[in-house]
Amino acid sequence: MDSNDPDDPNEATRRALLSLIVEDAGAKCGIVFAQRGEGLAFVAQCNMNQRGMDLAYACWARRREDLKAGRLIRYGGAVVWPLFQGPELAAFIYLDQAHEKFPGPASQQDALRLLQRMADTRVASPAASYLAAGIAFAEAGDQFQADQLAMALESTGGNVTAAAGLLQISRETVYARAEEHDIDIDRIRDKRREQSPKRKKKR
């Protein structure tokens, strides 16, 4: 799939704009992620592969502050390019390769149009972004799994059964992976309770 909402009218345009950026960079693979809080939402892809997904998530985990500072990050021939709306990081694009003069004026214009098309991106659940990308949770790399598990639990308020359903894994696997990746489920539940509006008592 190329989007996490097939009914999104902007999906084809986002994919077309990404394809132009991929072509301008001299790349084969491109993936766009939008920032959602401290997590990511999958937006669009062009010839996506597992290595690209893992590298993009690893970059977000390890080089987040560099991206927020507007730095283009190179991993060998691959590039992670941050995109901004005003002063805030809105998204980033992973490209499996890019020439030294990238991004040029054409890509920058296409990126601005892409951001405009992302304004109304509908994300059913940030935890489902890997499903939209067509990648099985069990086959994903460690950082990808950790990010997705954390987002699944955050989006469900620490409901293990619901998170397991989103990730298509068992409750036992959720608990095991949460412990493995040092994700505090009780803290997530407490945070949700604190954020929930207090119900008025019936008279």
C-alpha positions in Angstrom: 0.0 0.0 0.0 1.1 3.6 -0.6 -1.0 5.2 2.1 -2.5 4.4 5.4 -5.9 5.7 4.2 -7.0 4.5 0.8 -10.0 6.9 0.9 -7.7 10.0 1.4 -8.2 12.1 -1.8 -4.7 13.6 -1.4 -3.0 10.1 -1.4 -2.3 10.0 -5.2 -1.0 13.5 -5.2 1.4 12.8 -2.3 2.7 9.7 -4.0 3.2 11.6 -7.3 5.1 14.4 -5.6 7.3 11.9 -3.7 8.0 10.2 -7.0 9.2 13.5 -8.4 11.5 14.0 -5.4 12.8 10.5 -5.7 13.6 11.0 -9.4 15.2 14.4 -8.8 17.5 12.8 -6.1 18.5 10.0 -8.4 17.0 7.6 -5.8 15.0 4.4 -6.2 13.2 4.3 -2.8 11.5 7.1 -0.9 9.4 7.1 2.2 7.6 10.0 3.9 6.7 10.1 7.6 4.8 12.8 9.4 5.6 13.6 13.0 2.8 12.7 15.4 3.8 13.8 18.9 7.0 11.9 19.6 6.1 9.2 17.2 5.7 8.9 13.4 2.9 8.3 11.0 3.5 6.7 7.6 2.3 9.0 4.8 3.5 7.7 1.4 6.1 5.6 -0.3 7.8 4.9 -3.6 9.4 1.4 -4.0 9.8 1.1 -0.2 12.0 -1.6 1.3 12.6 -3.0 4.8 16.0 -1.5 5.1 14.6 2.0 4.4 11.9 1.6 7.0 14.4 0.4 9.6 16.9 3.1 8.8 14.2 5.8 8.9 13.0 4.7 12.3 16.5 4.3 13.6 17.3 7.9 12.5 14.2 9.2 14.3 15.2 7.4 17.4 18.9 8.4 17.4 19.1 11.7 15.4 15.7 13.3 16.3 17.3 16.5 17.6 19.3 16.9 14.4 16.2 16.5 12.3 14.4 19.1 14.5 17.3 21.4 14.0 16.8 21.1 10.2 19.9 19.1 9.4 19.9 16.8 6.4 21.4 13.5 7.5 23.4 11.2 5.3 24.0 7.5 5.9 26.5 6.5 3.3 24.5 7.2 0.1 21.1 7.4 1.9 19.5 10.6 3.0 17.0 11.6 5.6 15.6 15.1 4.8 13.6 17.0 7.4 10.6 19.1 6.2 9.3 22.1 8.2 6.0 24.0 8.4 7.1 27.3 10.0 9.5 26.6 12.8 8.2 23.1 13.5 9.4 19.8 12.1 6.4 18.4 10.2 7.8 15.4 8.4 10.8 13.8 6.9 11.7 11.9 3.7 14.0 8.9 3.6 15.7 8.4 0.2 18.0 5.4 -0.4 20.4 7.6 -2.3 20.8 11.3 -3.3 23.4 13.2 -5.2 25.5 15.8 -3.4 23.5 18.8 -4.6 20.2 17.4 -3.3 17.8 19.0 -2.5 17.6 21.4 -5.4 14.9 24.0 -6.1 12.6 21.5 -7.8 12.6 19.1 -4.9 12.1 21.9 -2.4 9.0 23.1 -4.3 7.7 19.6 -4.5 8.3 19.2 -0.8 6.3 22.3 0.0 3.4 21.0 -2.1 3.7 17.6 -0.4 3.4 19.3 3.0 0.3 21.1 1.9 -1.2 17.8 0.9 -0.3 16.3 4.2 -2.2 18.9 6.2 -5.4 16.8 6.1 -3.7 13.4 6.3 -6.0 11.0 8.1 -4.2 8.6 10.3 -6.6 6.0 11.9 -3.9 5.1 14.4 -0.2 6.0 14.5 0.4 2.4 15.7 -1.0 1.1 12.4 1.6 2.9 10.2 3.7 -0.2 9.7 0.6 -2.1 8.5 -0.1 0.5 5.9 3.5 0.1 4.8 2.9 -3.6 4.3 5.5 -4.8 6.8 4.9 -7.5 9.4 5.6 -6.5 13.0 7.4 -9.8 13.6 9.7 -9.2 10.7 10.6 -5.6 11.6 13.9 -4.5 13.1 14.3 -3.8 16.9 14.0 0.0 16.8 11.0 -0.3 14.4 9.3 -2.8 16.8 10.0 -0.6 19.9 8.6 2.5 18.2 5.5 0.7 16.9 4.8 -1.0 20.2 5.2 2.3 22.2 2.8 4.1 19.7 0.3 1.2 19.9 0.2 1.3 23.7 0.1 5.2 23.7 -2.7 5.3 21.2 -4.7 2.7 23.2 -4.0 4.2 26.6 -2.0 1.2 27.7 -4.8 -1.3 26.8 -2.7 -4.4 26.0 -5.6 -6.3 24.3 -6.2 -3.3 21.9 -2.5 -2.8 21.2 -2.1 -6.5 20.5 -5.0 -6.3 18.0 -3.4 -3.3 16.3 -0.1 -5.1 15.9 -1.6 -8.5 15.2 0.3 -10.2 17.9 -0.6 -11.9 21.2 -1.0 -10.1 24.6 1.9 -12.2 25.8 4.1 -10.9 23.1 3.1 -7.3 23.9 4.1 -7.8 27.5 7.4 -9.6 26.5 8.4 -6.9 24.0 7.4 -4.1 26.3 9.8 -5.5 28.9 12.5 -6.1 26.3 12.3 -2.5 25.0 11.8 -1.0 28.5 8.3 0.4 27.8 6.4 1.1 31.0 2.8 0.1 30.4 1.6 1.2 33.9 3.1 4.7 33.3 1.2 4.9 29.9 -2.1 3.9 31.7 -1.5 6.5 34.5 -0.8 9.2 31.9 -4.0 8.4 30.1 -6.0 8.6 33.4 -4.4 11.9 34.2 -5.4 13.3 30.8 -8.9 12.0 30.8 -11.5 14.6 31.9 -13.1 13.8 35.2 -16.6 12.5 35.0 -19.2 14.5 36.9 -21.0 12.5 39.5 -24.7 12.0 38.9 -27.0 13.5 41.5 
